[in-house]
């Protein structure tokens, strides 16, 4: 997704008269793509709103451009779903800052994009995307050298943004699910301690997977949008033993997973894994998930779910 957009400009050294003629010809032949801003198939698009929003407690941002006026309250009312405005076109771009295996934060990059118009809401394919620099100052999000080339498979058109962008930073939206902080659990990934405020246990055939998230979630949550990450621990047997672990979400675009270290990883449950209510699991061990050193120590109180 993070391919650079390169603009090639050819310049010649003709005589002054030839230069004027060439310039006149070029002015009529070239498409009307703006030097900066939003365009669809090289036609400029004027936006009346540029907003940034995200999930409370998380870091990923969604930038929303709208051809009609759009308030933070209206945008937040349907979040993490996207807004729909009659007669308007909206462009949503998810931005995230990945956590590297060495513990450093990578450059902000594009995690996904959608467009919404009279044809409905649909995903876009990134043909080129680059974020030069992202800063938050007061109530604004400033993005320098933002370059986007997004293909709309429904219309066949290319949606572009070229240049700097400033968006109003809307308050982050709290999840509807109850916040369940796991104060007795320490989770660290790549040397960074990550808080856990959601824990569920899902049956999956003869196995169960324990899901941990930074933002709250419950058995019915869709974690595909609005979450920085989720850690799934696949456990099996009686007594339960770890089989596999997987890090997923916006800050882990490579979805590192694996089982290195599972033999020494300890899992203890204070009751059956199936049934109503909650179960407490003691976790202790270190895993190497494709270079991401992942450590868990302590207790987690997980909601038992009756579906995968």
N, C-alpha and C positions, 0 to 999 in steps of 0.2 A: 503493500500500500504506500510505502514511503519513497516512491520514485520521484526524482526531481523533475520539474517542468522546465524545459530549456527553450527559450525563444531565440531563434536565429534571425538576425537582421543582416541583409546583404547591402553593402554600400559600395558605390563605384566612384570613379574619378573622371567623369565626363566633363565636357565643356559646360559653361554656365547655361547656354541655351538648351543643351541636351538635358541638363539636370532639371530645368524648369518643365520641359516636356515630360520627362520621366515622372516628376512629382505629380503633375496634373493627371497623367495616366494612372499612377498608383492610387491617387486619391479617389478615383472612380472605381478602380478594380478591387481594391482591398475591402474585405468585410468590415462591418462596423463594430468590431470588437473594441470595447473601451480599453484605455490604457490601464485603468484600475477598476476594480469593482466586480459586480456580478453580471454574468451574461449567460444566455442560452442560445446555442448555435450562433455565436458571435453577435447576437442582438443584445444590447444592454438592458438590464433589468434594474429598475429603481426599487430599493427596499425602503419601507417605512418603519421597520423595527429590526433591531439587531440585539438579541438577548442571549445571555449565558446562564445556564442552570445546571444543577447537579443534585445528587443525593446527599442528604445530611450525613456527615461522618465519613464521606468518601472524597476522592480527589478528582475523578473524571469529570469533564465538563461537556455539556452539549450546547453548541452554538446554533441558534435558530434565527434565520433571516426570513422576513415576511414582507410581501408586497402590500399588505394592509396593516393598519395599526394593530399592535398586539401588546398587551400588558403582561407584567410578571405574574399577576394573579391569574389571568386566563391561562397562561402557559403552565403554571404550577398545578392548576386544577386537574389536569389530565396526566401529569407526570407520574411515572416515566414514559407513558405513552405520548405520542406526538399530537400537536394541535391540528385542527382542521378548521379553515375559515372559508366560507362560501365566497367564490369569486376570486380567491387569493391563491398565490403560490408560496409555499413555505419550503425552505431548505434546512434540514437538520444535519449537523456534522458533529460526531462524537470525537472528542480529543482526550488523549490519555498520556500519562508520563510513565513509561514502563519501569519496573524495578529490575535492575540487572542482577546477574548471579553474584557479582562482587559487592552488592549492597548499594551501589550508586544508582542514581535516577537518570534514565536516558532522556533524550530529547522528546519534547511533546510531539505526538504524531496522530494520525487519523485512525480511529478505531472502527469507523463505519459512517455511512451517510444515507439519508432518505430524502425524498421529495414528496410533497403532498399538494395536489391540485384537483381540478375537476375530474380527473381520472382515478382519484384515490391516492392512498399512501403506498409507497413502494421503495424498495432498496435500490441503491445506485452502486455501480461498479467503478472503483477508482482506477483510472488510467494513469493518473499522476497526482501526487499529493505531497506537499512539503509545508512544514511549519517552521518559520525562521526563528522566532522567539516569542514566548508568551509570558506576560506579566500581569499581575493584578494590582491595580492602584485605586484605592478607595472603592467606588461603586462601579468601576469599569474593568473590563478585561481587554488588554491590548495585545494584538497579535501582529507581529511584523513579518513581512515577506511571506504571507500566506498564498500558496499556489495550489489550486484545485482543478482537476479535470475529471469529471464524473459522468459516466455514461448511463443514460436512462434507457434501459432495455425495452421499455414499453413504447416510447416514442422514437427511439433511435437518436435522440438529441444529446448533445454534450453540454453539461452544465459546468461553468467555470467561475472561479474567483481568482483575481490577480491583484496583489498589492496588500497594503496594511488594512486591518479591520479592528474597529473598536466596538465592543458590545457591552451593554448595560448588564451588570452582574446581579441577577435575581437571587433572593435568599435561597439557600439550598433547602430541598424538600425532604421532610422526615418521612420515612416509610410508614405505611399504615400498620404494619405488624408491630407487636409489642416488643420493646427493647428488652433483651434478656442478657445483660452483661455477664460474661463468664469470668468472674473475678478470681477464681481459683485455678484458672488455666493460663499458662504462659506459652504463647506461640511466637516463634521467631523464624523469619525467612531471610536468608542472605544477611544475617546479622542484625536485621531490623525487627523489633518487637511489634507485632500487629495485634490490636485489640480484637476480641471476639465478642459479638453481641447477638449472634444467632447460632443455634445448634439444633440440628434435626437428625433423626435416625430413620433411614428408609430401607424397607425390605427389597431385595432384588434376587429372586430365586432362592438359592441356598445361602446367599450372602446378604449383608447389610452394608450400606454406606453411610458413614457419619459425615454430615456436611457442616462446615464451619464458615461463617461469614463475618465481615467487619461491620456491615450494616445489618439491622435486624431482618430475620426472615422466619417463616413458619412452613408447615407442611405444604401449603398451597402456593407458596411464592414462586414466581417466575424469575430466576436469577440471571436470565439472559441479558437484561438491560438494567442499568442503574447501579450495578455493583462493581466495585474495584476488583474484587477477587472472591473466589470461594475455594476452599480446600475440601476435597472429598477423600475420605479414608475408607477403603473397602476392607471389611472385616468378615471373618468366616470361622465356623466351627464352634465347638464347646469344650473347653473355654475359648472365648473369641481370640482370634489372632489376626494381625494385620497382613493383608495380601498385596495391596497396592495403594498408592497415594497419587493424587493429581491436583495440581494448582491450575486454576482456570480464572478467566476474567480479564478485564481491560488492562490491568498492570502486568499480566503475564501472557502476552500475545503468542508466545511459543507453546503454551499449555504444558509446562514441564511436568512429567509424571515418571513413576518408576517404583521399584521395590527395594533398592539398595539400602540396607540397614534394617530391613523388616525382621530379620531373625532375632535381633536384640531389642526389638520394640515391644513394649509391654502394654497389654490392654486388659483391664479388669472391669467387669460390670457388677453393679450391686443388685441386679435382678435380670429377668429374661429380656431379650432384645425386642420381642414382640409384645403387644398389648397396649392398653391405654396409658395416658399420662406421660410421665417422664422416667428416664433411667439415667443414673449417674455412672459415668465411665472414668476410670483412672487411666491416664495416658502417660507414657514415659519412653522417650527414645529420640534418636536422631536419624534422619533420612537424607539421602542424596538424590534429589530429583533433577536429573540432567544438569548437575552443577549447582543447583539451588540447595544450600544446606538448610534443612527444615527441622526444627526442634520443637517438641511438645512435652510439657511437664505439668502435671496437676490433674484437676478434675473438671469435667464438663457435664452439665445437666442438659440432656438432649430430649427434645420432644419426640416421642415415638409416632411414626407416621404409618398409615395402613396401605400406602401405595408407593411405588418407586419414585 
